[in-house]
């Protein structure tokens, strides 16, 4: 049942018959909402592994939704529909459900990119793809908001993160690393006698019963196999781990950031040596708690789990 559910949600994201790389073909993806072209003034749609990724604000607002960005989280609201997408993680909250995406939202050149088909269909729209014209057609009777105009002083791009208050105990709105109060099974399997840093490389074995992905601009998205060992050099990219507890409708997840200069860290770890960063989000007292820490700290803490 879990596999079927995951396959269903993954299919939501797939744009059928897409080419491999838009830039290589010298073409750009065009997006229309109810026959009106969506303007992307400072960040164009991109294709990655047969999926279209878009800067989130412009299509969402064309679909009549409001978009906000706080603490590395994209918040999309349309009437009674609410979508929450954390940057660099694969967990999406829509209503009272959690979904595991195979293409995480990511921050790229000051813009948050998200899967086009997921956002459109989650907001009640129909999406069609014309492979010859590289045209995405979104059809909805509820598109009432025009795309954001960069010249309009009223518009505030959500992907420009707000400057957090200067508090030494937080990083970009995140608290120091904490363990989930409900589930730590994946944490034990991943950080206790498994993942390690050595000579500028991170080596780990994907825990059984878990999903994992490596994501970087250079290689795109790479799905990792459970039970197999991998080694990645410190630098660009991040590794996402998740375990789905289907019966409890819960997801435990961690993200290992290989780049200490990742935009979401806002330079707070620029002087870090011989280590990488671990980000962990979980629900506590009905609120999402975002925490970060170094891998060495997390591994040491995991010994007491």
Buried (B, 14 or more C-beta within 10 A) or exposed (E): EEEEEBEEBBEBBBBEEBEEEBEEEEEEBBBBBBEEEBEBEEBBBBBBBEBBBBBBBBBBBBBBBEBEBEBBBBBBBBEEEBBBBBBBBBBBBBEEEBBBBBBBBBBBEEBBBBBBBBBBBBBBBEBEBEEEEBBBBBBBEBBEBBBBEEEEEEEEBBBEBEEBEEEEEBBBBBBEBBBBEEBBBBBBBBBBEBBBBEEEBBEBBBBEBBBBBBBBEEEBBBEBEEEEEBEBEBBBBBBBBBBBBEEEEBBBBBBBBBBBEBBBBBEBBEEBEEBBBBBBBBBEEEEBBBBBBBBBBBBEBBEEE
